[in-house]
Amino acid sequence: MTIDCSLTVVGSINADITATTSRLPAAGETVGGGRLSRSPGGKGANQAAAAARLGAKTRMIGAVGPDSDGQAMLEALRAAGVNTDDIAEATAETGTALIVVDAHGENQIAVCEGANASASLAGIEFGADEAVLTQLEIRLDLIVELAHRVPGFLTVNAAPARPLPSEVVDRADLIIVNEYEYFQLPQLQTAQLVAVTYGAKGSALLQRGEQIAFAEALEATPVSAVGAGDAYCAALTIGLTSGIETERALRAANAVGAAAVEVASAQPEFDMFETYLSALD
């Protein structure tokens, strides 16, 4: 089948500064021998880049600073095929994520929001046939505003985990979390549809707290999990809004996440979404 999906991502845009080490440091510990890299990131930008590379017509709403990092982040999104017309330039510096990744792909992340605090929906219009995907690396009042203004399908990736206003939980067509985040947010047991990821075990769809679909994970050799969850969010939103059956959409999203975890970049290249669907047959 041919995927025809228009997706707007409202969220964070960060410069990722990553140290790759043999293991993650404990509290107060220094681990030497690391390798340093700088790359495009931010949960919002990662999701937008993944969606565009998977074949969705994608635009990004957010903010970057007037610095060289901001220009680099915009260029990376454009290279992925994302429409950046609605990304504002703030006076604050571009958001930054400080990341440590170990030899097994596990990570620790500290985020400095910078320009992301200036993201705004002023002057933005949303179409009824347009899916919207957001995350919690931007101000919560923007998420609430989306809940009131988006007429079409609304996906909320509730990460990093923090309590959501009831109006957001009630409005969201889909909320995506990992197993830890689901445990941290018991309010999601009443949400109309929640996707929970379980890492190497797979992912499930829950309706009002009851599991309605499950798909096992695909085998992968992990390099970094930094962008895998974001790619999964983009893929599952594309799948469900394209009318794909729930378990099949889960399986395709798992496949996209598995492809992402094998790449060090938070914004890796992907095949078209149809390719992952075809591989399931």
C-alpha positions as CSV (number, residue, x, y, z in Angstrom):
1,M,0.0,0.0,0.0
2,T,1.0,3.6,-0.5
3,I,1.3,5.8,2.6
4,D,-0.4,9.2,2.3
5,C,0.2,11.0,5.6
6,S,0.5,14.6,6.6
7,L,2.2,15.0,9.9
8,T,3.1,18.1,12.0
9,V,5.6,17.7,14.8
10,V,5.5,20.2,17.6
11,G,8.5,19.8,19.9
12,S,12.1,20.3,20.8
13,I,15.1,20.9,18.6
14,N,18.5,20.2,20.3
15,A,22.2,19.9,19.5
16,D,23.3,16.5,20.8
17,I,26.7,16.4,22.4
18,T,27.4,12.7,22.9
19,A,30.2,10.9,24.8
20,T,30.4,7.2,23.9
21,T,32.1,5.2,26.8
22,S,32.5,1.6,27.7
23,R,30.0,1.9,30.5
24,L,27.8,4.6,32.1
25,P,29.3,6.4,35.1
26,A,27.8,5.9,38.5
27,A,26.9,9.0,40.7
28,G,30.1,10.9,41.4
29,E,32.2,8.7,39.1
30,T,34.4,9.7,36.1
31,V,34.7,7.2,33.3
32,G,37.5,7.9,30.9
33,G,38.3,6.8,27.3
34,G,35.2,8.3,25.8
35,R,34.6,9.5,22.2
36,L,32.9,12.8,21.6
37,S,30.5,13.7,18.8
38,R,28.1,16.5,18.0
39,S,24.9,15.8,16.0
40,P,21.3,17.0,15.4
41,G,18.8,15.9,18.1
42,G,15.9,16.8,20.2
43,K,12.9,14.5,20.5
44,G,10.8,16.7,18.3
45,A,13.4,17.1,15.6
46,N,14.2,13.4,15.7
47,Q,10.5,12.5,15.2
48,A,10.1,14.9,12.4
49,A,13.3,13.7,10.6
50,A,12.1,10.1,11.0
51,A,8.6,10.8,9.7
52,A,9.9,12.6,6.6
53,R,12.4,9.9,5.8
54,L,9.6,7.3,6.2
55,G,7.6,9.2,3.6
56,A,5.2,11.4,5.5
57,K,4.7,15.0,4.4
58,T,6.2,16.5,7.5
59,R,6.5,20.0,9.0
60,M,8.1,21.0,12.2
61,I,7.0,23.6,14.8
62,G,9.6,24.7,17.3
63,A,12.4,27.2,18.0
64,V,16.2,27.4,17.6
65,G,18.7,30.0,18.7
66,P,20.5,32.6,16.6
67,D,23.7,30.6,16.9
68,S,25.6,28.2,14.5
69,D,23.9,25.2,16.2
70,G,20.5,26.6,15.3
71,Q,21.5,26.9,11.6
72,A,22.9,23.4,11.7
73,M,19.7,21.9,13.2
74,L,17.6,23.6,10.5
75,E,19.9,22.3,7.7
76,A,19.7,18.8,9.1
77,L,15.9,18.9,9.1
78,R,15.7,20.3,5.6
79,A,18.1,17.6,4.4
80,A,15.7,15.0,5.9
81,G,12.8,16.5,3.9
82,V,11.1,18.4,6.8
83,N,9.3,21.7,6.1
84,T,11.0,24.2,8.6
85,D,8.9,27.3,7.7
86,D,7.2,27.3,11.1
87,I,10.4,27.0,13.2
88,A,11.1,30.4,15.0
89,E,14.4,32.0,15.8
90,A,14.6,32.8,19.5
91,T,17.1,35.0,21.3
92,A,18.2,32.2,23.6
93,E,20.8,29.6,22.6
94,T,19.7,26.5,20.7
95,G,18.6,23.7,23.1
96,T,21.4,21.2,24.0
97,A,21.3,17.6,25.1
98,L,24.3,16.1,26.9
99,I,24.4,12.4,26.3
100,V,26.5,9.5,27.6
101,V,26.1,6.2,25.7
102,D,27.7,2.9,26.7
103,A,28.9,0.0,24.6
104,H,25.5,-1.7,24.8
105,G,23.6,1.4,23.6
106,E,22.2,2.4,27.0
107,N,22.2,6.1,27.7
108,Q,22.0,8.9,30.2
109,I,20.7,12.3,29.0
110,A,20.6,15.8,30.5
111,V,18.7,18.4,28.4
112,C,19.1,22.2,28.5
113,E,16.0,23.6,26.9
114,G,17.4,26.9,25.7
115,A,15.4,28.2,22.7
116,N,12.8,25.4,23.1
117,A,11.3,27.5,25.9
118,S,10.3,30.0,23.2
119,A,8.3,27.6,21.0
120,S,4.9,29.0,20.2
121,L,1.7,28.1,18.3
122,A,0.9,31.8,17.5
123,G,-0.3,32.0,13.9
124,I,-0.2,28.3,13.4
125,E,-3.2,26.5,11.7
126,F,-3.9,22.8,11.8
127,G,-5.9,20.9,9.2
128,A,-8.5,18.2,10.0
129,D,-6.6,15.7,7.9
130,E,-3.3,16.5,9.5
131,A,-1.9,14.3,12.3
132,V,0.0,16.1,15.1
133,L,2.8,14.5,17.1
134,T,4.3,16.2,20.2
135,Q,6.4,15.3,23.3
136,L,7.2,16.7,26.7
137,E,10.5,18.5,26.0
138,I,8.5,21.6,25.4
139,R,6.3,23.7,27.7
140,L,3.2,21.9,29.1
141,D,1.0,24.8,28.2
142,L,1.7,24.2,24.5
143,I,0.6,20.6,24.9
144,V,-2.6,21.8,26.5
145,E,-3.1,24.3,23.7
146,L,-2.7,21.5,21.2
147,A,-5.3,19.4,23.0
148,H,-7.8,22.3,22.4
149,R,-6.7,23.4,18.9
150,V,-5.9,20.2,16.9
151,P,-8.9,19.0,15.0
152,G,-7.3,15.8,13.6
153,F,-5.3,12.9,15.1
154,L,-3.2,13.9,18.1
155,T,-0.3,11.8,19.4
156,V,1.4,12.7,22.7
157,N,4.8,11.0,23.4
158,A,4.7,11.5,27.2
159,A,8.4,11.7,27.6
160,P,10.2,12.7,29.7
161,A,7.6,11.5,32.1
162,R,5.6,14.1,34.0
163,P,1.9,14.3,35.0
164,L,-0.4,15.4,32.2
165,P,-3.5,17.6,32.6
166,S,-6.6,15.5,32.4
167,E,-7.7,17.4,29.3
168,V,-4.6,16.2,27.5
169,V,-5.1,12.6,28.5
170,D,-8.8,12.7,27.5
171,R,-8.1,14.4,24.2
172,A,-5.1,12.5,22.9
173,D,-5.9,9.9,20.3
174,L,-2.7,8.1,21.1
175,I,-0.2,8.4,24.0
176,I,3.2,6.7,23.6
177,V,5.4,5.8,26.6
178,N,8.0,3.3,27.5
179,E,7.4,0.8,30.3
180,Y,9.0,3.0,33.0
181,E,7.0,6.0,31.9
182,Y,3.8,4.1,32.0
183,F,4.5,3.0,35.6
184,Q,5.3,6.6,36.5
185,L,2.0,7.9,35.0
186,P,-0.9,5.8,36.4
187,Q,-3.4,8.3,34.9
188,L,-2.7,6.7,31.5
189,Q,-4.7,3.7,32.6
190,T,-7.8,5.7,31.6
191,A,-6.5,7.0,28.3
192,Q,-8.3,6.0,25.2
193,L,-5.2,4.5,23.5
194,V,-1.7,4.0,24.8
195,A,1.3,2.4,23.2
196,V,3.8,1.0,25.6
197,T,7.3,0.0,24.5
198,Y,9.2,-2.7,26.3
199,G,12.6,-2.5,24.7
200,A,13.8,-5.8,23.4
201,K,10.5,-7.5,24.4
202,G,8.3,-5.5,21.9
203,S,5.4,-3.1,22.3
204,A,1.7,-3.1,23.1
205,L,-1.4,-1.1,22.6
206,L,-3.7,-0.5,25.6
207,Q,-7.3,0.7,25.4
208,R,-8.5,2.2,28.7
209,G,-5.8,0.1,30.4
210,E,-6.6,-3.2,28.6
211,Q,-4.2,-4.7,26.1
212,I,-5.7,-4.9,22.6
213,A,-2.6,-5.7,20.6
214,F,1.0,-6.8,21.1
215,A,4.0,-7.2,18.7
216,E,7.4,-8.7,19.5
217,A,10.5,-6.7,18.9
218,L,12.8,-7.5,16.0
219,E,16.4,-8.7,16.7
220,A,18.9,-5.8,16.5
221,T,22.5,-5.2,17.4
222,P,22.2,-2.0,19.6
223,V,24.6,0.9,19.0
224,S,22.5,3.7,20.5
225,A,18.9,3.9,21.7
226,V,18.9,7.7,21.7
227,G,16.7,8.1,18.6
228,A,15.0,4.7,18.5
229,G,11.9,5.7,20.6
230,D,11.4,8.9,18.5
231,A,11.5,6.9,15.3
232,Y,9.0,4.4,16.8
233,C,6.7,7.3,17.6
234,A,6.8,8.7,14.1
235,A,6.3,5.2,12.6
236,L,3.4,4.2,14.8
237,T,1.6,7.5,14.2
238,I,2.0,7.1,10.4
239,G,0.8,3.5,10.6
240,L,-2.3,4.1,12.6
241,T,-3.4,7.3,10.8
242,S,-2.9,5.5,7.5
243,G,-5.6,2.9,8.5
244,I,-3.2,0.0,9.1
245,E,-4.5,-2.7,11.4
246,T,-3.2,-2.2,15.0
247,E,-1.0,-5.2,15.4
248,R,0.6,-4.7,12.0
249,A,1.2,-1.0,12.7
250,L,2.9,-2.1,16.0
251,R,5.1,-4.6,14.1
252,A,6.1,-2.0,11.5
253,A,6.9,0.6,14.3
254,N,9.0,-2.0,16.1
255,A,10.9,-2.7,12.8
256,V,11.6,1.0,12.4
257,G,12.8,1.3,16.0
258,A,15.0,-1.7,15.6
259,A,16.6,-0.1,12.5
260,A,17.2,3.1,14.5
261,V,18.9,1.4,17.4
262,E,21.6,0.0,15.2
263,V,22.7,3.5,14.2
264,A,24.6,6.0,16.4
265,S,22.8,9.0,15.0
266,A,19.6,10.2,16.7
267,Q,18.3,11.1,13.2
268,P,19.3,8.1,11.0
269,E,18.3,7.3,7.4
270,F,15.3,5.1,6.9
271,D,13.6,3.2,4.1
272,M,10.1,4.3,3.1
273,F,7.5,3.1,5.6
274,E,6.0,0.8,2.9
275,T,9.3,-1.2,2.9
276,Y,8.9,-2.1,6.6
277,L,5.3,-3.1,6.0
278,S,6.3,-5.3,3.1
279,A,8.9,-7.0,5.1
280,L,6.2,-8.2,7.5
281,D,4.5,-10.3,4.8
